């Protein structure tokens, strides 16, 4: 799964990388993005590509209670096209979720060692995501989920699952405004090639979502 990540790049760098304009008042670097927080996402309609914030944890439009979002921070790409919660979103509610690393916890006996994982050859990247709008009693919430897949060769020793990171040349195709059949979208996700990754140990300080500073990413000194 993917339960924490970072966005540390300056706003101008994100704008250049994704060819978007970001509201300066809302942008802030985050060392420890956690479920329930607002995450920087990019969507595209017929007119333009837009950057904005979605709450992490999908609340489907039909849900009775917004608390369901805490159970839907991730969606399994292998079966996403079969699940009612996600199937319709694959058609035209696909998004990019901006990040520059993510955290995962590697089991070492009874201990779980947090690791920070990055791409080896580029800093900024985008997770493949889905979004939806939930409305209830005059309340509107835009939410999202991150798509995951089975761990690749690099990640297998760390965790059984990993977030789907879109290759740079596949980002536009994922969020193109034209409708995409759910099965086609699922096949697209399964066809993506992985980029080289790197990782290092960080301290258990990152375990607490309230911690959001440079200590989260500091290499662990053993």
C-alpha positions, 0 to 999 in steps of 0.5 A: 500500500501507500500510506505516506509520501512527501512533496518537497519541491518548490512550487515553481519546480512543480509548475514547470514539471507539470505545466500547470499554475498553482495557487501560491497561497495554498502551496506548501511543502510537506515532509509527511503527507498522511491520509485525510490531508489535502494532496496536490493533484492534477486533472484535465478537462476538455479545456485545460489541465488544472492543479488543485487539492483533493482530500486523500481518502476516496469518498465515493459520490454514493457513500452515506458517510465521509468516514469511508475515505479513511478505508479507501486511500488506495485502490488495487489496480489488478481489480479496480475495473471490477469494483463499483467504488472505482469502475466509473471513476476510471472512465473520466475521473483519473488524476495525477497525485504529485510526489517526490518520495514515499515511505514504506515500513519493512518488517524486520522480525517484530520491528518495522523499519521506515524507509524513504523511497525515491526514483533514481533518475528524477525528483518529481513524479506522479502517482496514478490516482482517481478522484470523486466529488461527494455532496451531502447536506450542502457539504462538498468534498473532492477526494482521491485514492492512489492506485497500487500494484504488486511490488516490483523486484526492488520493492519486494524485500520492503513490502508486497505492494507499491504505488503506481508511479507514472512514467513521465511520457504516460502522465498525459495519457492517464489524465486525457479528457476523453473517456476511457473504458474501465478495462482499457484503463486497467490494462494501461496501468498493468502495462506501465514499466517501472523506473529504477528506484532507491531507498534509505532508512529513516527514523521512527519519527516519521511514524507520527503523522503530526511530525512534518519537518526535515527530521522525517527524511533524515537518514537514520544513523545506526 
